[in-house]
């Protein structure tokens, strides 16, 4: 998927599930004050 290897900022309030390093996740991108933020983050 395009952009699959990019890093995005996520605030803890944007998490739906607890995530750990190495987890595959899906998320939506939302424009924030400092650029794009990952929101509605959930483990696949």
C-alpha positions in Angstrom: 0.0 0.0 0.0 1.3 3.5 -0.8 2.9 5.1 2.2 3.0 1.9 4.2 6.5 2.5 5.4 6.1 6.1 6.4 6.1 7.3 10.0 3.2 9.4 11.3 2.7 11.1 14.7 -0.1 9.5 16.8 -1.3 10.9 20.2 -2.5 8.4 22.7 -6.0 9.8 22.3 -5.9 8.6 18.7 -5.6 5.0 19.7 -8.5 2.6 19.6 -6.4 -0.5 20.5 -3.2 -0.9 22.6 -0.3 -1.1 20.1 3.2 -2.5 20.5 6.3 -2.1 18.3 6.0 -4.3 15.3 2.2 -4.4 15.3 0.5 -3.9 11.9 -2.1 -1.1 12.2 -4.6 0.8 10.2 -5.4 4.4 10.7 -6.9 7.6 9.3 -4.8 10.7 8.7 -6.1 14.0 10.0 -4.5 17.5 9.5 -3.2 18.8 12.9 -1.4 21.9 14.0 2.0 20.5 13.0 1.0 18.4 10.0 -0.7 15.0 9.5 -1.6 12.9 12.6 -2.7 9.3 12.7 -6.2 8.9 14.3 -8.5 6.0 14.9 -5.5 3.7 15.1 -6.3 0.0 15.5 -4.3 -3.3 15.3 -5.0 -5.5 12.3 
